[in-house]
């Protein structure tokens, strides 16, 4: 019985692999066995029968595990091998072979062998076994053995020694996120500096402020851009604070947090090995039961990323408003032209980079909803929804990092201001009457604003016509620059 919605070329023995795994015709197989029975596995695959079952059971997204998820799990496998070597539980020859196989993967090798769809059975057992089988087969090759024989290295008995999917995957989520953090921090740092640099460049440009998309009292373009930079920096600080909780690792809890089948020295030595291998400052969690039950730390971290996406989306939407035009919009700034904007309107240039960033932010919000609902779905000793949490968390970090970097490099650093246009809109703003309110009162100032709009004259012209203020007093009260600083107009020293 076939699934008509699956796009496969079902010619059985002659069909070729269409999953992009890099293996040859599926007719070239070896037979492996597990508790469910026999199953053909591609002869040249480093993965084994449990991975093959997952590959057949979960043809969902045609996506591969993200590199951070592979790296994190392989770090754990290498650390475990070295730990068991140190404690004397594992033959040094086997431990060294597993470690060498792990190093090959971490150097970029065998990446096509990690094939389990992100949407897989709960907890991540399939991904964990994919890692176990790849390392076992490669370690056996290094020792002169053959793929699929699992001698002398066995994926469960040796590569997975003292581990369970249930403590490996939560630990991998934490390690993967921490590994991706420096690049994200660097990208936010560059973006924050880019905005603050433009803030200094634009500090002398006074423009109309806007609230509710209506005219408001003046601001300096530099103040707007500096605030954008500080918003990015504030988010970077928040992300770093929340990420600190991810440093608590529950490795050693094995199946339910009790540590069954792990030697007493194992957790502490694992932390030591992981620190050495990853160069990440991790620590032994004080309650392995809690760290297995709860995905709260990953959820909180996703929440911090979501908050950054909310702020970032608002900022790029502001840029799109300020660049609107060039003749019939605000047109207060110009963004670097990166590509033609229309297939039908010649010469049209769109704010392409901010539009891309907006879409990234929308995706991050959706990812956060997935992570949050998956985290809530945990039951008793385990959260089985960890694969989708891992995928969405790492994907969020990847796209936010790339989008922030591109926004800085290909947009913000090249923004130019149109001083004539900002001056034009500012002169027309009826909100300038706010500076007159301390002199003539709120009600009279409101009448002036309404009259200026009706007569299509500037506030200054109307005040001069009515003779309300003159000379230096008028200049002091309606000083546009001074309106952008704290104080009462006309009363500054």
For each residue, the residues with C-beta under 8 A, 3 or more apart:
1:
2: 6 10
3: 6
4:
5:
6: 2 3 59
7: 18
8: 15 18
9: 15 16 18
10: 2 15
11: 14 15
12: 15
13: 26 27
14: 11 25 27
15: 8 9 10 11 12 25 26 27
16: 9 24 25 26
17: 20 21 23 24 25 26 42
18: 7 8 9
19: 55 59 62 115
20: 17 62 64 112
21: 17 42 45 55 112 113 115
22: 112 113
23: 17 26 42 43 44 45
24: 16 17 28 42 43 44
25: 14 15 16 17 28
26: 13 15 16 17 23 29 40 42
27: 13 14 15
28: 24 25 42 43 44
29: 26 40 41 42 43
30: 40 41 42 43 147 148
31: 38 39 40 41
32: 38 39 41 48 49 52 148
33: 37 38 39 49
34: 37 39 49 50 53
35:
36: 39 53
37: 33 34
38: 31 32 33
39: 31 32 33 34 36 49 52 53
40: 26 29 30 31 52
41: 29 30 31 32 45 47 48 49 52 148
42: 17 21 23 24 26 28 29 30 45 52
43: 23 24 28 29 30 147
44: 23 24 28 147
45: 21 23 41 42 48 51 52 113 147
46: 110 113 133 134 137 138 147
47: 41 51 52 55 113 114 115 130 133 134 137
48: 32 41 45 51 52 129 133 136 137 148 150 155
49: 32 33 34 39 41 52 53 133
50: 34 53 54 125 126 129 130 133 155
51: 45 47 48 54 55 115 116 126 129 130 133 134
52: 32 39 40 41 42 45 47 48 49 55 56
53: 34 36 39 49 50 56 57 126
54: 50 51 57 58 116 117 120 121 126 129 130
55: 19 21 47 51 52 58 59 115 116 117
56: 52 53 59
57: 53 54 120 121
58: 54 55 116 117 119 120 121 126
59: 6 19 55 56 62 117
60: 117 118 119
61: 117 118 119
62: 19 20 59 117
63: 117 118 391
64: 20 114 115
65: 69 70 114 116 118 127 130 391
66: 69 70 118 176 390 391 394 395 398
67: 70 71 111
68: 71 72 176 177 179 180 394 397 398
69: 65 66 72 73 127 172 176 390 391 394
70: 65 66 67 73 74 105 111 114 131
71: 67 68 74 75 106 175 176 179
72: 68 69 75 76 171 172 173 175 176 179
73: 69 70 76 77 127 128 131 168 169 172
74: 70 71 77 78 102 105 106 131 135
75: 71 72 78 79 102 106 175 274 277 278
76: 72 73 79 80 163 168 171 172 175 251 270 274
77: 73 74 80 81 98 102 131 132 135 159 160
78: 74 75 81 82 98 99 102 103 106 273 277
79: 75 76 82 83 270 273 274 277
80: 76 77 83 84 159 160 161 162 163 270 273
81: 77 78 84 85 90 94 95 96 98 99 102 158 159
82: 78 79 85 86 95 99 273 277
83: 79 80 86 87 162 266 269 270 273
84: 80 81 87 88 89 90 95 161 162
85: 81 82 88 90 92 95 96
86: 82 83 269 273
87: 83 84 263 265 266 269
88: 84 85
89: 84 161 162 263
90: 81 84 85 94 95 158 161
91: 94 95 152
92: 85 95 96
93: 96 97 143 152
94: 81 90 91 97 98 139 143 152 153 158
95: 81 82 84 85 90 91 92 98 99
96: 81 85 92 93 99 100
97: 93 94 100 101 139 140 142 143 153
98: 77 78 81 94 95 101 102 135 136 139 153 158 159
99: 78 81 82 95 96 102 103
100: 96 97 103 104 139 142
101: 97 98 104 105 134 135 138 139 142
102: 74 75 77 78 81 98 99 105 106 135
103: 78 99 100 106 107
104: 100 101 107 109 110 138
105: 70 74 101 102 108 109 110 111 134 135 138
106: 71 74 75 78 102 103
107: 103 104
108: 105 111
109: 104 105
110: 46 104 105 113 114 134 138
111: 67 70 105 108 114
112: 20 21 22 115
113: 21 22 45 46 47 110 130 134
114: 47 64 65 70 110 111 127 130 131 134
115: 19 21 47 51 55 64 112 130
116: 51 54 55 58 65 120 126 127 130
117: 54 55 58 59 60 61 62 63 120
118: 60 61 63 65 66 387 388 390 391
119: 58 60 61 387 388
120: 54 57 58 116 117 124 126 127 387
121: 54 57 58 125 126
122: 125 384 385 386 387
123: 165 166 169 382 383 384 386 387
124: 120 127 128 165 168 169 172 386 387 390
125: 50 121 122 128 129 165
126: 50 51 53 54 58 116 120 121 129 130
127: 65 69 73 114 116 120 124 130 131 169 387
128: 73 124 125 131 132 160 163 165 168 169
129: 48 50 51 54 125 126 132 133 155 165
130: 47 50 51 54 65 113 114 115 116 126 127 133 134
131: 70 73 74 77 114 127 128 134 135 159
132: 77 128 129 135 136 155 156 159 160
133: 46 47 48 49 50 51 129 130 136 137 155
134: 46 47 51 101 105 110 113 114 130 131 137 138
135: 74 77 98 101 102 105 131 132 138 139 153 155 159
136: 48 98 132 133 139 140 150 153 154 155 158 159
137: 46 47 48 133 134 140 141 147 148 150
138: 46 101 104 105 110 134 135 141 142
139: 94 97 98 100 101 135 136 142 143 153 159
140: 97 136 137 143 144 145 146 147 149 150 151 152 153
141: 137 138 144 145 146 147
142: 97 100 101 138 139
143: 93 94 97 139 140 152 153
144: 140 141
145: 140 141 149 151 152 153
146: 140 141 149
147: 30 43 44 45 46 137 140 141
148: 30 32 41 48 137
149: 140 145 146
150: 48 136 137 140 153 154 155
151: 140 145 154
152: 91 93 94 140 143 145
153: 94 97 98 135 136 139 140 143 145 150 158 159
154: 136 150 151 157 158 159
155: 48 50 129 132 133 135 136 150 158 159 160
156: 132 159 160
157: 154 160 161
158: 81 90 94 98 136 153 154 155 161
159: 77 80 81 98 131 132 135 136 139 153 154 155 156
160: 77 80 128 132 155 156 157 163
161: 80 84 89 90 157 158
162: 80 83 84 89 252 254 261 262 263 266
163: 76 80 128 160 167 168 251 254 262
164: 167 168 253 254 255
165: 123 124 125 128 129 168 169
166: 123 169 170 253 254 255 256 292 381 382
167: 163 164 170 171 250 251 252 253 254 255 257 288 292
168: 73 76 124 128 163 164 165 171 172 251
169: 73 123 124 127 128 165 166 172 173 386 387 390
170: 166 167 173 174 250 291 292 295 383 386
171: 72 76 167 168 174 175 249 250 251
172: 69 72 73 76 124 168 169 175 176 390
173: 72 169 170 176 177 295 298 386 389 390 393
174: 170 171 177 178 246 247 248 249 282 297 298
175: 71 72 75 76 171 172 178 179 249 274 278 280 282
176: 66 68 69 71 72 172 173 179 180 390 393 394
177: 68 173 174 180 181 243 246 298 301 393 394 397
178: 174 175 181 243 246 247 278 280 282
179: 68 71 72 175 176 182 278 280
180: 68 176 177 183 184 394 397 398 401
181: 177 178 184 185 239 240 243 397
182: 179 185 186
183: 180 186 187 401
184: 180 181 187 188 239 397 400 401 404
185: 181 182 188 189 236 239 240
186: 182 183 189 190
187: 183 184 190 191 400 401 402 404 405 408
188: 184 185 191 192 232 233 235 236 239 308 404
189: 185 186 192 193 233 236
190: 186 187 193 194 404 405 408 409
191: 187 188 194 195 229 232 404 405 407 408 412
192: 188 189 195 196 229 230 232 233 236
193: 189 190 196 197 229 408
194: 190 191 197 198 229 408 412 413
195: 191 192 198 199 225 226 228 229 232 412
196: 192 193 199 200 225 226 229 230
197: 193 194 200 201 229 413
198: 194 195 201 202 222 225 229 412 413 415
199: 195 196 202 203 222 223 224 225 226 227 228 229
200: 196 197 203 222 226
201: 197 198 222 417
202: 198 199 205 220 221 222 224 225 417
203: 199 200 220 221 222 223 226
204: 220 222
205: 202 220 221 222 417 419 422
206: 218 219 220 221 422 423 426 480 481 483 484
207: 218 219 220 221 224 332 422 423 425 426
208: 215 216 218 219 422 425 426 428 429 431
209: 215 216 217 218 219 431
210: 213 214 215 216
211: 214 216
212:
213: 210
214: 210 211
215: 208 209 210 429 430 431
216: 208 209 210 211 429 431
217: 209 431 432 434 435 483
218: 206 207 208 209 426 429 431 432 480 483 484
219: 206 207 208 209 223 224 484
220: 202 203 204 205 206 207 223 224 481 484
221: 202 203 205 206 207 224 225 332 333 417 422
222: 198 199 200 201 202 203 204 205 225 226
223: 199 203 219 220 226 227 484
224: 199 202 207 219 220 221 227 228 318
225: 195 196 198 199 202 221 222 228 229
226: 195 196 199 200 203 222 223 229 230
227: 199 223 224 230 231
228: 195 199 224 225 231 232 315 318
229: 191 192 193 194 195 196 197 198 199 225 226 232 233
230: 192 196 226 227 233 234
231: 227 228 234 235 311 315
232: 188 191 192 195 228 229 235 236 308 311 312 315 404
233: 188 189 192 229 230 236 237
234: 230 231 237 238
235: 188 231 232 238 239 304 307 308 311 312
236: 185 188 189 192 232 233 239 240 308
237: 233 234 240 241
238: 234 235 241 242 304 307 308
239: 181 184 185 188 235 236 242 243 301 304 305 308
240: 181 185 236 237 243 244
241: 237 238 244 304
242: 238 239 245 300 301 303 304
243: 177 178 181 239 240 246 247 301 304
244: 240 241 247
245: 242 248 297 300 301
246: 174 177 178 243 297 298 301
247: 174 178 243 244 280 281 282 283
248: 174 245 282 283 284 285 286 291 297
249: 171 174 175 270 271 274 282 283 284 285 291
250: 167 170 171 253 257 285 287 288 290 291 292
251: 76 163 167 168 171 267 270 271 274
252: 162 167 259 262 266 267 270 284 288
253: 164 166 167 250 256 257 258 259 288 289 291 292
254: 162 163 164 166 167 257 258 259 260 261 262
255: 164 166 167 258 260
256: 166 253 260 289 292 381 382
257: 167 250 253 254 288 289 291 292 293 381
258: 253 254 255 289
259: 252 253 254 262 264 266 267 288
260: 254 255 256
261: 162 254
262: 162 163 252 254 259 266 267
263: 87 89 162 266
264: 259
265: 87 268 269
266: 83 87 162 252 259 262 263 269 270
267: 251 252 259 262 270 271 284 288
268: 265 271 272 284
269: 83 86 87 265 266 272 273
270: 76 79 80 83 249 251 252 266 267 273 274
271: 249 251 267 268 274 275 282 283 284
272: 268 269 275 276
273: 78 79 80 82 83 86 269 270 276 277
274: 75 76 79 175 249 251 270 271 277 278 280 282
275: 271 272 278 279 280 281 282
276: 272 273 279
277: 75 78 79 82 273 274
278: 75 175 178 179 274 275 282
279: 275 276
280: 175 178 179 247 274 275
281: 247 275
282: 174 175 178 247 248 249 271 274 275 278
283: 247 248 249 271
284: 248 249 252 267 268 271
285: 248 249 250 288 290 291
286: 248
287: 250 290 291
288: 167 250 252 253 257 259 267 285 291 292
289: 253 256 257 258 292 293 381
290: 250 285 287 293 294
291: 170 248 249 250 253 257 285 287 288 294
292: 166 167 170 250 253 256 257 288 289 381 382
293: 257 289 290 378 380 381 382 383
294: 290 291 297 375 378 383
295: 170 173 298 299 371 374 375 378 383 385 386 389
296: 299 300 375
297: 174 245 246 248 294 300 301
298: 173 174 177 246 295 301 302 371 375 389 393
299: 295 296 302 303 371 372 375
300: 242 245 296 297 303 304
301: 177 239 242 243 245 246 297 298 304 305 393
302: 298 299 305 306 367 368 371 372 392 393 396
303: 242 299 300 306 307 368 372
304: 235 238 239 241 242 243 300 301 307 308
305: 239 301 302 308 309 364 368 393 396 397 400
306: 302 303 309 310 364 365 368
307: 235 238 303 304 310 311
308: 188 232 235 236 238 239 304 305 311 312 400
309: 305 306 312 313 360 361 364 365 368 396 400
310: 306 307 313 314 361 365
311: 231 232 235 307 308 314 315
312: 232 235 308 309 315 316 357 361 400 403 404 407
313: 309 310 316 317 357 358 361 362
314: 310 311 317 318
315: 228 231 232 311 312 318 319
316: 312 313 319 320 353 354 355 357 358 361 407
317: 313 314 320 321 354 358
318: 224 228 314 315 321 322
319: 315 316 322 323 333 335 351 354 411 415
320: 316 317 323 324 351 354 355 358
321: 317 318 324 329 330
322: 318 319 330 332 333
323: 319 320 329 330 331 332 333 334 335 351
324: 320 321 328 329 330 331
325: 328 329 330 331
326: 329 331 334
327: 331
328: 324 325
329: 321 323 324 325 326
330: 321 322 323 324 325 421 425
331: 323 324 325 326 327 334 418 421
332: 207 221 322 323 417 418 421 422 425
333: 221 319 322 323 415 416 417 418
334: 323 326 331 415 416 417 418
335: 319 323 351 353 354 411 414 415
336: 410 411 414 415
337: 349
338: 352 353 410 411
339: 349 352
340: 348 349
341: 345 348 349 350 352
342: 345 346 348 350
343:
344:
345: 341 342 348
346: 342
347:
348: 340 341 342 345
349: 337 339 340 341
350: 341 342 355
351: 319 320 323 335 354 355
352: 338 339 341 355 356
353: 316 335 338 356 357 406 407 410 411
354: 316 317 319 320 335 351 357 358 407 411
355: 316 320 350 351 352 358 359
356: 352 353 359 360 403 406
357: 312 313 316 353 354 360 361 403 406 407
358: 313 316 317 320 354 355 361 362
359: 355 356 362 363
360: 309 356 357 363 364 399 400 403
361: 309 310 312 313 316 357 358 364 365 403
362: 313 358 359 365 366
363: 359 360 366 367 396 399
364: 305 306 309 360 361 367 368 396 399 400
365: 306 309 310 361 362 368 369
366: 362 363 369 370
367: 302 363 364 370 371 392 393 395 396
368: 302 303 305 306 309 364 365 371 372 392 396
369: 365 366 372 373
370: 366 367 373 374 388 389 392
371: 295 298 299 302 367 368 374 375 388 389 392 393
372: 299 302 303 368 369 375 376
373: 369 370 376 377
374: 295 370 371 377 383 385 386 388 389 392
375: 294 295 296 298 299 371 372 378 383 385 389
376: 372 373
377: 373 374 383 384 385
378: 293 294 295 375 382 383 384 385
379: 382 383 384
380: 293
381: 166 256 257 289 292 293
382: 123 166 256 292 293 378 379
383: 123 170 293 294 295 374 375 377 378 379 386 389
384: 122 123 377 378 379
385: 122 295 374 375 377 378 388 389
386: 122 123 124 169 170 173 295 374 383 389 390
387: 118 119 120 122 123 124 127 169 390 391
388: 118 119 370 371 374 385 391 392
389: 173 295 298 370 371 374 375 383 385 386 392 393
390: 66 69 118 124 169 172 173 176 386 387 393 394
391: 63 65 66 69 118 387 388 394 395
392: 302 367 368 370 371 374 388 389 395 396
393: 173 176 177 298 301 302 305 367 371 389 390 396 397
394: 66 68 69 176 177 180 390 391 397 398
395: 66 367 391 392 398 399
396: 302 305 309 363 364 367 368 392 393 399 400
397: 68 177 180 181 184 305 393 394 400 401
398: 66 68 180 394 395 401 402
399: 360 363 364 395 396 402 403
400: 184 187 305 308 309 312 360 364 396 397 403 404
401: 180 183 184 187 397 398 404 405
402: 187 398 399 405 406
403: 312 356 357 360 361 399 400 406 407
404: 184 187 188 190 191 232 312 400 401 407 408
405: 187 190 191 401 402 408 409
406: 353 356 357 402 403 409 410 411
407: 191 312 316 353 354 357 403 404 410 411 412
408: 187 190 191 193 194 404 405 411 412 413
409: 190 405 406 413
410: 336 338 353 406 407 414
411: 319 335 336 338 353 354 406 407 408 414 415
412: 191 194 195 198 407 408 415
413: 194 197 198 408 409
414: 335 336 410 411
415: 198 319 333 334 335 336 411 412
416: 333 334
417: 201 202 205 221 332 333 334 422
418: 331 332 333 334 421 422
419: 205 422 423
420: 423 424
421: 330 331 332 418 424 425
422: 205 206 207 208 221 332 417 418 419 425 426
423: 206 207 419 420 426 427
424: 420 421 427 428
425: 207 208 330 332 421 422 428 429
426: 206 207 208 218 422 423 429 480
427: 423 424 458 460
428: 208 424 425 458
429: 208 215 216 218 425 426 432 459
430: 215 433 448 449 450 452 453 459
431: 208 209 215 216 217 218 434 449
432: 217 218 429 435 436 458 459 460 478 480 483
433: 430 436 437 445 446 448 449 452 459
434: 217 431 437 445 483
435: 217 432 438 477 478 483 489 490
436: 432 433 439 440 444 445 448 459 463 468 469 477 478 489
437: 433 434 440 441 442 445
438: 435 488 489 490 491
439: 436 468 469 477 489 490
440: 436 437 444 445 448 468
441: 437 444 445
442: 437 445 446
443: 446 447
444: 436 440 441 447 448
445: 433 434 436 437 440 441 442 448 449
446: 433 442 443 449 450
447: 443 444 450 451
448: 430 433 436 440 444 445 451 452 459 462 463
449: 430 431 433 445 446 452 453 459
450: 430 446 447 453 454
451: 447 448 454 455 462
452: 430 433 448 449 455 457 458 459 461 462
453: 430 449 450 456
454: 450 451
455: 451 452 462
456: 453
457: 452 461 462 465
458: 427 428 432 452 461 462
459: 429 430 432 433 436 448 449 452 462 463 478
460: 427 432 463 464 474 478
461: 452 457 458 464 465
462: 448 451 452 455 457 458 459 465 466
463: 436 448 459 460 466 468 469 474 478
464: 460 461 467 470 474
465: 457 461 462
466: 462 463
467: 464 470
468: 436 439 440 463
469: 436 439 463 473 474 477 478
470: 464 467 473 474
471: 474 475
472: 475 476
473: 469 470 476 477 490
474: 460 463 464 469 470 471 477 478
475: 471 472 478 479
476: 472 473 479 482 489 490 492
477: 435 436 439 469 473 474 489 490
478: 432 435 436 459 460 463 469 474 475 483 489
479: 475 476 482 483 489
480: 206 218 426 432 483 484
481: 206 220 484 485
482: 476 479 485 487 489 492
483: 206 217 218 432 434 435 478 479 480 489
484: 206 218 219 220 223 480 481
485: 481 482
486:
487: 482 491 492
488: 438 491 492
489: 435 436 438 439 476 477 478 479 482 483 492
490: 435 438 439 473 476 477
491: 438 487 488
492: 476 482 487 488 489
493:
